[in-house]
Amino acid sequence: MDMERVQAISMSSMTEGCVPPEFIKWEKEQPAITTLHGYDHQIPTIDFGDPDEVNLTRLIAKASREWGMFQILNHGIPVHVINNLQKVGEGFFDLSQEEKEVYAKSPDSKSVEGYGTRLQKEEEGKKAWSSPLP
């Protein structure tokens, strides 16, 4: 597949000493401007140990609507499974680009599964990319 991947752009930026300008956010969108200061907001946590499914559903909907994310407590996934998943992900991204391309989906794929690079959005000439894991 002949497509420039995020990892390749990142590596070339390190060797060339600069990030391509189309990937540098406008100053108004850079972290120093968009980071919250003052009140310490807490990412919502949802305890899956709560037997009240109606309450859990309400909390998930509220956190999703207001934050777009949440942390799950008491999810029941063993630590060794999480650690193994992290190792597998790191192992995949440590493969050569040629090896990763074996698992790549086509750039026009609508699937949310599979390795690929997709332009998530482009606003005012700036690009945001992601490389999802298969």
HUPEDA-V745249 format. One record per residue. RES is the residue in three letters. SS is DSSP state (H for helix, E for strand, L for the rest). BURIAL is # if it has 24 or more other C-alpha atoms within 12 Angstrom, else .. D_CENTER is the distance of its C-alpha to the mean C-alpha in whole Angstrom. Layout:
BEGIN
RES/SS/BURIAL/D_CENTER, RES/SS/BURIAL/D_CENTER
END
This chain:
BEGIN
MET/L/./22, ASP/L/./23, MET/L/./20, GLU/L/./18, ARG/L/#/15, VAL/H/#/12, GLN/H/#/13, ALA/H/#/17, ILE/H/#/16, SER/H/./15, MET/H/./18, SER/H/./21, SER/H/./20, MET/H/./21, THR/H/./24, GLU/H/./25, GLY/L/./24, CYS/L/./22, VAL/L/./19, PRO/L/./20, PRO/H/./21, GLU/H/./19, PHE/H/#/16, ILE/L/./17, LYS/L/./17, TRP/L/./20, GLU/H/./22, LYS/H/./22, GLU/H/./18, GLN/L/./17, PRO/H/./16, ALA/H/./20, ILE/H/./21, THR/H/./18, THR/L/./18, LEU/L/./20, HIS/L/./23, GLY/L/./26, TYR/L/./26, ASP/L/./23, HIS/L/./21, GLN/L/./20, ILE/L/./16, PRO/L/./18, THR/E/./19, ILE/E/#/20, ASP/E/./23, PHE/L/./23, GLY/L/./26, ASP/L/./28, PRO/L/./30, ASP/L/./30, GLU/H/./28, VAL/H/./29, ASN/H/./28, LEU/H/./24, THR/H/./24, ARG/H/./25, LEU/H/#/22, ILE/H/#/19, ALA/H/./20, LYS/H/./21, ALA/H/./18, SER/H/./16, ARG/H/./18, GLU/H/./19, TRP/L/./15, GLY/L/./13, MET/L/./12, PHE/L/./14, GLN/E/./15, ILE/E/./17, LEU/E/./20, ASN/L/./23, HIS/L/./21, GLY/L/./23, ILE/L/./20, PRO/L/./22, VAL/H/./21, HIS/H/./22, VAL/H/./20, ILE/H/./17, ASN/H/./18, ASN/H/./18, LEU/H/./15, GLN/H/./14, LYS/H/./17, VAL/H/./16, GLY/H/./13, GLU/H/./14, GLY/H/./17, PHE/H/#/15, PHE/H/#/14, ASP/H/./17, LEU/L/./19, SER/L/./21, GLN/H/#/19, GLU/H/./22, GLU/H/./21, LYS/H/#/18, GLU/H/#/19, VAL/L/./21, TYR/L/./19, ALA/E/#/17, LYS/L/#/18, SER/L/./19, PRO/L/./18, ASP/L/./20, SER/L/./18, LYS/L/./17, SER/L/./16, VAL/L/./13, GLU/L/./13, GLY/L/./14, TYR/E/#/13, GLY/E/#/13, THR/E/#/12, ARG/E/#/12, LEU/E/./13, GLN/E/./11, LYS/E/./14, GLU/E/./17, GLU/E/./19, GLU/L/./22, GLY/L/./21, LYS/E/./18, LYS/E/./15, ALA/E/./11, TRP/E/./10, SER/E/./7, SER/E/#/8, PRO/E/#/8, LEU/L/#/10, PRO/L/./13
END
